[in-house]
Amino acid sequence: MPVSIFVLISAITVLSIFSIERSEERQASAELSSRTIAIASALERRANASSAYLRAGAALLASLDSVPPASFRRFVSELRLDADYRGAEGIGWAMVVRPDEIDAFEVILQADSTVAARLYPRPSGDQPFSVPVTYLQPDTERNRRALGFDMYSDPVRRAAMQEAERTARPTASGKVVLQQEGDGEQPGFLIYMPVFEAAPGGRRLRGFIYSPFNAQDFLSSALELEDAGNYGVSLFYGSATEQNLLASTIISSGEEREQHRELVTIANAPFVLQVSRADSGFLSGLSMATLIFGMLVASLLMLLVRMLTQQAVEDEASLIWFEEQASIRNSLTRELNHRVKNTLANVLSIIALTRRRAEDVSEFANGLDGRIRALSATHDLLTKSDWGTTPIGDVVQAELRPYAQDKDHVVEATGPEIELAPNDALSLGLAMHELATNAAKYGALSRAGGKVTITWEMAGEALVRVEWVESGGPAVPQQRGRGFGTDLIERIVAHELRNPVELIFDPAGVRCTMMIPVRQPTEFAIRASKPETRRMRRAMNDLARSDHQG
């Protein structure tokens, strides 16, 4: 009941938090959309201001017969560019230079430049004319790097200039790296405005007045009008892909949780603005307060109900405990009596058989000591497992540990994890001891380089085959008398295991195969764990803890 109440209050709390988080999520999404539109408007205002200056410059230059450098500098200085033009590298003039006008253009270029500038790259002959950078104001070391560069040779710039010529409107280029960047890779774009002159039958392209933009600076200048706050802002040309990314600001913390995109038209060209908000990874303040309050109420109610029911549980546990004590005491007494009788019967059998085969007291004492120690080692394993199942590997290691540590011999034991019943483990331990003792006296463990291999595997659904193989020892004599070890293995062990034992005295080494039943714990457990006993034990543990706390 306490747990049910806690789960119910917790479920109500979780539903409340979900509702709060969903509401705040919608509010944050609306704020993100509003902020995206505001930033897009700021970008368009920046672009429109630049386009207006370029339109004014194109009208002025179209009225002049020529564009001398002094007139262009005076025009740019009189524009008195204010904060609306921030983000641009300046204003430039790029005249149309046909193949037969290259030399004349370079004379004009070098006359106004402090560096030896030339038209580059040189025309390849597959374009009708070149549009090199002629002037670029303000006159800075950075802008001088672009003088003489044929922008018409670049496909991206050429496409923008052709569109500007076709529409007679300011047109932005795609993603480029400005010549001013040198070896840098900071992306940017340009806005071109065509300048025409009168010609027979219509008009003729004279050149372009343009503005180059560092994309990151252009975005930063727009964000001065509309602060991005904790949002991440990215500007793309054409489509929102990694290849078309022009500029971005880093989100303050967390990963991007939601993105809102807005199409922005900058100088007759499509740009995409993407604004992202970060996921802090934590609940909102209201959700956190709801969570704390809900868990506190659930815990207090659970504690109150538990206090009311604990006394009844303790009283019931006390009655069950007193009732079970007599039953447990009787079971333990019967179990102890059974274990002692079995052990004493085994010891008496070992003493009797050892005495028959011993020729003197010393031999009798040594033989009896080894077998009792083997029985004791297996008993230790069974005691550690509370007389439950015991792994075959543990029994083998316990009996062969003295020989495995000798570097003159090799003892290998391999097989899967298989558990044996207590009596079967005792029989296997005695058999391993007798085989090891025989090998140490006469077999593979009596000579350097000898090897004993013990393997086991399942031979059926409830039967395991254990094999003992000796090699590298003295030749096994075929004419020999029967000893106690042979009788113990072939008779007593086989009787206890209820399966015959195959003991072969091969000249190359002794081989022994035993078939051992693998029984379920319920087949040999003296007292089974009943539901009443398990409930009694849990109640006893609760009562003991309560007494300890009191």
C-alpha positions in Angstrom: 0.0 0.0 0.0 2.8 2.6 0.8 4.4 1.8 -2.5 1.1 2.1 -4.4 0.4 5.5 -2.9 4.0 6.7 -3.7 3.6 5.5 -7.3 0.2 7.2 -7.7 1.4 10.6 -6.4 4.6 10.3 -8.6 2.5 9.6 -11.7 0.4 12.7 -11.0 3.6 14.7 -10.6 5.1 13.4 -13.8 1.9 14.2 -15.7 2.0 17.8 -14.3 5.6 18.2 -15.3 4.8 16.9 -18.8 2.0 19.5 -19.1 4.2 22.3 -17.9 7.1 21.4 -20.2 4.8 21.1 -23.2 3.4 24.5 -22.5 6.8 26.1 -22.1 8.0 24.2 -25.2 5.2 25.9 -27.3 6.1 29.3 -25.8 9.8 28.8 -26.6 8.9 27.7 -30.2 6.8 30.9 -30.7 9.6 33.0 -29.3 12.1 31.3 -31.7 9.9 32.0 -34.7 9.5 35.6 -33.7 13.2 36.1 -33.2 13.9 34.5 -36.6 11.6 36.9 -38.4 13.2 39.8 -36.6 16.7 38.8 -37.5 15.7 38.2 -41.1 14.3 41.7 -41.2 17.5 43.1 -39.9 19.5 41.3 -42.6 17.3 42.6 -45.3 17.6 46.1 -44.0 21.4 45.8 -44.1 21.2 44.5 -47.6 18.7 47.1 -48.8 20.9 49.9 -47.5 23.9 48.6 -49.4 21.8 48.2 -52.5 20.6 51.8 -52.2 24.2 53.1 -52.2 25.1 50.9 -55.2 22.0 52.2 -57.1 23.0 55.8 -56.4 26.6 55.1 -57.4 25.5 53.4 -60.7 23.4 56.4 -61.6 26.3 58.7 -61.0 28.9 56.7 -62.9 26.5 56.2 -65.8 26.4 60.0 -66.2 30.2 60.3 -66.5 32.1 59.8 -69.7 34.9 58.1 -67.7 35.5 57.0 -64.2 38.8 58.6 -63.0 40.1 57.4 -59.6 39.8 60.8 -58.0 36.1 61.1 -58.9 35.4 57.6 -57.6 37.2 58.3 -54.3 35.3 61.6 -53.9 32.0 59.9 -54.6 32.6 57.2 -51.9 33.8 59.7 -49.4 30.8 62.0 -50.0 28.5 59.0 -49.4 29.5 59.3 -45.7 28.7 55.7 -45.1 27.1 55.3 -41.7 26.3 52.3 -39.5 23.8 51.0 -42.0 26.7 50.0 -44.2 28.6 48.0 -41.6 29.6 44.5 -42.6 30.8 45.5 -46.1 34.5 45.7 -47.1 33.8 48.9 -49.0 32.6 50.0 -52.5 34.4 49.1 -55.7 34.4 49.7 -59.4 35.1 47.0 -61.9 35.1 48.1 -65.5 34.5 45.9 -68.5 37.8 45.2 -70.3 37.7 43.5 -73.7 40.7 41.6 -75.0 42.1 44.5 -77.0 41.8 46.8 -73.9 43.9 44.9 -71.5 47.1 47.0 -71.9 45.2 50.2 -71.5 43.5 48.9 -68.4 46.8 47.9 -66.8 48.2 51.5 -67.5 45.1 52.9 -65.7 45.5 50.4 -62.8 49.2 51.0 -62.3 48.9 54.8 -62.5 46.5 54.8 -59.5 48.1 52.0 -57.5 51.1 52.1 -55.2 51.8 48.5 -56.2 52.5 46.9 -59.5 49.0 45.5 -60.2 48.1 43.6 -63.3 45.0 41.9 -64.6 44.8 38.3 -63.4 44.1 35.6 -64.2 44.9 36.3 -67.8 41.9 35.7 -70.1 41.9 32.3 -71.7 40.0 33.4 -74.8 36.7 31.6 -74.0 35.1 34.7 -72.4 34.0 37.8 -74.3 35.5 40.3 -71.8 37.0 40.6 -68.3 35.6 42.5 -65.3 38.7 43.1 -63.1 38.7 45.1 -59.9 39.6 48.6 -60.9 39.1 50.6 -57.7 38.1 49.6 -54.2 37.5 52.1 -51.4 38.5 52.5 -48.7 42.1 52.2 -49.9 43.6 49.8 -47.4 46.3 47.2 -47.6 43.7 44.5 -47.4 41.6 45.9 -50.3 44.7 46.3 -52.5 45.0 42.5 -52.7 41.9 42.4 -54.9 43.1 45.0 -57.5 43.3 43.6 -61.0 41.4 40.4 -60.1 39.2 39.3 -63.0 35.9 38.6 -61.2 34.3 37.4 -64.5 36.7 34.4 -64.5 35.0 33.0 -61.4 31.8 31.1 -62.2 30.0 32.2 -59.1 30.8 35.8 -59.5 30.1 35.7 -63.3 26.6 34.2 -62.7 25.7 37.0 -60.3 27.0 39.7 -62.8 25.1 38.2 -65.6 21.9 38.2 -63.6 22.5 41.8 -62.5 23.1 42.8 -66.2 19.9 41.0 -67.2 17.7 42.6 -64.5 19.5 45.9 -64.1 19.1 45.4 -60.3 21.6 44.9 -57.5 22.3 41.1 -57.3 24.1 39.1 -54.7 26.6 36.4 -55.6 26.8 32.9 -54.1 29.3 31.7 -51.5 32.9 32.9 -52.4 36.1 33.6 -50.7 37.0 37.3 -51.2 40.3 38.1 -52.7 41.0 40.3 -49.7 41.2 37.2 -47.6 44.5 36.1 -49.2 45.1 32.5 -48.1 42.1 32.7 -45.7 39.0 30.6 -46.0 36.4 32.9 -44.4 33.4 32.9 -46.8 31.7 35.9 -48.1 29.6 37.3 -51.0 29.3 40.3 -53.3 26.5 42.6 -54.5 26.8 43.8 -58.1 25.0 46.8 -59.7 25.5 47.1 -63.5 26.5 50.5 -65.0 25.5 51.0 -68.7 26.4 53.6 -71.3 24.6 54.7 -74.4 25.4 52.8 -77.5 24.0 52.6 -81.1 20.8 50.6 -81.0 20.5 50.6 -77.2 22.8 50.4 -74.2 26.2 48.8 -73.6 27.6 47.3 -70.3 30.3 49.6 -69.0 31.1 47.8 -65.7 29.8 47.1 -62.2 29.8 49.0 -59.0 29.9 46.5 -56.2 30.4 45.8 -52.5 32.2 42.8 -51.1 30.9 41.4 -47.8 32.6 39.2 -45.2 29.7 37.0 -44.3 30.5 36.7 -40.6 30.9 40.5 -40.3 27.6 41.0 -42.3 25.7 38.7 -39.9 27.3 40.3 -36.8 26.3 43.8 -38.0 22.7 42.6 -38.5 22.6 41.0 -35.0 23.5 44.4 -33.6 20.1 45.5 -34.7 18.3 42.4 -33.4 20.2 40.6 -30.5 20.3 36.8 -30.9 20.3 36.3 -27.2 20.9 32.6 -26.4 20.0 31.5 -29.9 22.4 30.2 -32.5 22.2 31.9 -35.9 23.4 30.6 -39.2 23.3 32.1 -42.7 23.2 30.0 -45.8 23.2 30.8 -49.5 20.4 29.0 -51.4 19.8 26.0 -49.1 20.6 25.1 -45.6 23.5 22.7 -46.2 27.0 22.5 -44.8 28.5 23.4 -48.2 26.4 26.6 -48.4 27.1 27.8 -44.9 28.3 31.4 -44.9 28.4 32.4 -41.3 27.1 31.3 -37.9 27.2 32.2 -34.2 27.8 29.5 -31.5 25.0 28.5 -29.2 26.0 29.3 -25.7 25.5 25.9 -24.1 23.8 22.5 -24.8 22.9 20.9 -28.1 20.5 22.2 -30.7 17.0 21.3 -29.7 14.8 23.2 -32.3 15.5 25.0 -35.5 13.5 27.6 -37.3 14.4 28.7 -40.9 13.4 31.8 -42.8 14.0 32.6 -46.5 15.7 36.0 -46.8 16.1 37.9 -50.1 19.4 39.8 -50.2 19.9 41.8 -53.3 17.7 39.7 -55.6 19.3 36.4 -54.3 17.9 33.7 -52.0 19.5 33.3 -48.6 18.3 31.0 -45.7 18.5 32.2 -42.1 18.5 29.4 -39.5 18.0 30.2 -35.8 18.5 27.4 -33.2 17.8 27.2 -29.6 19.9 25.1 -27.2 18.6 22.4 -24.9 19.9 23.0 -21.4 19.2 19.4 -20.5 17.3 20.4 -17.3 13.7 21.0 -16.4 12.3 24.5 -16.2 12.1 26.2 -12.8 8.3 25.6 -12.5 8.8 21.9 -13.5 11.6 21.5 -10.9 9.5 23.0 -8.2 6.5 20.8 -9.1 8.8 17.7 -9.1 10.2 18.5 -5.6 6.8 19.3 -4.1 5.3 16.1 -5.6 8.1 13.8 -4.4 7.9 15.4 -1.0 4.1 14.8 -0.7 4.5 11.3 -2.0 7.3 10.5 0.5 5.3 11.9 3.4 2.2 10.0 2.6 4.2 6.7 2.0 5.9 7.2 5.4 2.6 7.8 7.2 1.0 4.7 5.7 4.0 2.6 6.4 4.0 3.7 10.0 0.4 2.6 10.3 1.0 -0.8 8.8 4.4 -1.6 10.2 3.1 -2.4 13.6 0.7 -5.0 12.3 3.4 -6.5 10.2 5.8 -6.7 13.1 3.1 -8.4 15.3 2.4 -11.0 12.6 6.1 -11.6 12.1 6.6 -12.2 15.8 4.0 -14.9 15.9 5.3 -16.5 12.7 8.9 -16.4 14.1 8.0 -18.2 17.4 6.0 -20.7 15.5 8.8 -21.5 13.0 11.6 -21.7 15.6 10.5 -25.2 16.8 10.2 -26.4 13.2 13.6 -25.1 12.3 15.3 -26.5 15.4 13.9 -29.9 14.7 14.9 -29.8 11.0 18.4 -28.7 12.0 18.7 -31.5 14.5 17.7 -34.1 12.0 20.0 -32.7 9.3 23.0 -32.6 11.7 22.3 -36.2 12.7 22.0 -37.3 9.1 25.3 -35.6 8.1 27.2 -37.0 11.1 26.0 -40.5 10.4 26.9 -40.4 6.8 30.4 -39.0 7.6 31.1 -41.5 10.3 29.9 -44.4 8.0 32.4 -43.2 5.3 35.2 -42.9 7.8 34.5 -46.4 9.2 34.5 -47.9 5.7 37.8 -46.2 4.9 39.4 -47.4 8.1 38.2 -50.9 7.6 39.4 -51.2 4.0 42.7 -49.4 4.7 43.5 -51.8 7.6 42.9 -54.9 5.4 45.4 -53.6 2.8 48.1 -52.2 5.1 51.1 -54.3 6.0 52.2 -52.2 9.0 51.0 -49.4 11.2 52.9 -46.7 9.3 51.4 -47.7 6.0 48.0 -47.8 7.6 48.4 -44.3 9.2 49.7 -42.7 5.9 46.9 -44.2 3.8 44.3 -43.3 6.4 45.6 -39.8 6.8 45.5 -39.1 3.0 42.0 -40.4 2.6 40.7 -38.5 5.6 42.3 -35.3 4.3 40.7 -35.8 0.9 37.3 -36.3 2.6 38.0 -33.2 4.7 38.9 -31.1 1.6 35.6 -32.0 -0.1 33.8 -31.3 3.2 35.3 -27.8 3.3 33.9 -27.1 -0.2 30.5 -28.4 0.8 30.5 -26.3 3.9 31.3 -23.1 1.9 28.2 -23.9 -0.3 26.0 -24.7 2.8 25.9 -28.3 1.6 24.4 -27.2 -1.7 25.8 -27.9 -5.2 29.5 -27.8 -5.7 31.3 -27.2 -9.1 33.3 -30.2 -10.5 36.3 -27.8 -11.1 36.5 -26.9 -7.4 36.6 -30.5 -6.3 39.3 -31.4 -8.8 41.4 -28.4 -7.9 41.1 -29.1 -4.1 42.4 -32.7 -4.5 45.2 -31.9 -7.1 46.4 -28.6 -5.7 49.6 -30.1 -4.2 50.6 -31.7 -7.5 49.6 -28.8 -9.8 52.1 -26.5 -8.0 55.0 -28.9 -8.8 56.7 -27.5 -12.0 58.0 -31.0 -12.9 54.5 -32.2 -13.7 51.7 -30.8 -15.8 48.1 -31.0 -14.5 45.3 -29.8 -16.8 41.7 -29.7 -15.8 39.1 -28.4 -18.3 35.4 -28.6 -18.6 32.2 -26.6 -18.3 30.6 -25.2 -15.1 28.7 -28.2 -13.8 27.3 -28.5 -10.2 27.2 -31.8 -8.3 25.1 -32.9 -5.3 27.0 -33.1 -1.9 27.3 -36.9 -1.8 28.4 -37.1 -5.5 31.0 -34.4 -4.8 32.3 -36.5 -1.9 32.6 -39.6 -4.0 34.4 -37.6 -6.8 36.8 -36.1 -4.3 37.7 -39.6 -3.0 38.2 -40.9 -6.5 40.4 -38.0 -7.5 42.5 -38.5 -4.3 43.0 -42.2 -5.0 43.9 -41.6 -8.7 46.3 -38.8 -7.7 48.0 -40.8 -5.0 48.4 -43.8 -7.4 49.9 -41.4 -10.0 52.3 -39.9 -7.5 53.6 -43.3 -6.4 53.7 -45.2 -9.7 52.3 -43.1 -12.5 52.7 -39.9 -14.4 53.2 -37.7 -11.3 56.1 -39.9 -10.1 58.4 -38.8 -13.0 59.5 -35.4 -14.3 57.6 -34.5 -17.5 54.5 -36.5 -16.6 51.1 -35.1 -17.4 47.6 -35.7 -16.0 44.6 -34.5 -17.9 41.2 -34.3 -16.3 38.2 -33.4 -18.6 34.5 -33.4 -18.0 31.5 -32.8 -20.2 27.8 -33.5 -20.3 27.0 -37.0 -21.6 23.3 -36.7 -21.4 20.5 -34.6 -20.0 21.4 -35.4 -16.4 24.8 -37.2 -16.6 28.3 -35.9 -16.8 31.4 -37.9 -18.0 34.6 -37.3 -16.1 37.8 -38.7 -17.7 41.3 -39.1 -16.0 44.2 -39.6 -18.5 47.9 -40.1 -17.5 50.7 -39.7 -20.0 54.5 -39.3 -19.9 54.9 -41.6 -16.8 56.4 -45.0 -16.4 54.9 -47.9 -18.3 52.0 -49.4 -16.4 52.7 -53.1 -15.5 50.0 -55.5 -16.6 50.7 -58.0 -13.8 49.8 -56.4 -10.5 47.7 -57.0 -7.4 44.5 -55.1 -6.6 44.9 -52.4 -4.1 42.5 -50.4 -1.9 42.4 -47.5 -4.3 41.2 -49.8 -7.1 38.5 -51.3 -4.9 37.5 -47.9 -3.6 37.0 -46.5 -7.1 35.5 -49.5 -8.8 33.2 -50.5 -5.9 32.5 -47.8 -3.4 32.6 -44.8 -5.7 30.7 -46.7 -8.4 28.1 -47.7 -5.8 27.7 -44.2 -4.5 27.5 -42.7 -8.0 25.1 -45.4 -9.1 27.0 -45.8 -12.4 29.9 -48.1 -13.3 33.5 -46.8 -13.2 35.8 -47.7 -16.1 39.4 -48.0 -14.9 41.9 -49.0 -17.6 45.6 -49.7 -16.8 46.9 -48.9 -20.3 50.8 -49.3 -20.6 50.9 -45.7 -21.8 49.1 -44.5 -18.7 46.1 -45.1 -16.4 42.7 -44.0 -17.8 39.6 -43.7 -15.7 36.1 -42.7 -16.8 33.3 -42.0 -14.3 29.7 -41.2 -15.1 28.2 -38.9 -12.4 24.5 -38.0 -12.2 23.6 -34.3 -12.2 20.7 -33.9 -9.9 18.3 -31.0 -9.2 18.7 -29.4 -5.7 15.2 -30.6 -4.7 16.4 -34.2 -5.1 18.9 -34.0 -2.3 17.9 -30.9 -0.2 17.0 -32.1 3.3 14.5 -29.2 3.9 12.9 -27.3 1.1 12.3 -23.6 1.2 8.6 -23.2 1.7 6.6 -20.0 1.0 5.7 -19.8 4.7 9.4 -20.0 5.6 10.4 -17.3 3.2 7.7 -15.0 4.5 8.8 -15.7 8.0 12.4 -14.9 7.1 11.4 -11.5 5.6 9.3 -10.7 8.6 12.2 -11.6 10.9 14.6 -9.3 8.9 12.1 -6.4 9.1 11.7 -7.0 12.9 15.4 -7.2 13.4 15.9 -3.9 11.6 13.2 -2.2 13.5 14.7 -3.4 16.8 18.1 -2.2 15.8 16.8 1.2 14.8 14.8 1.4 18.1 
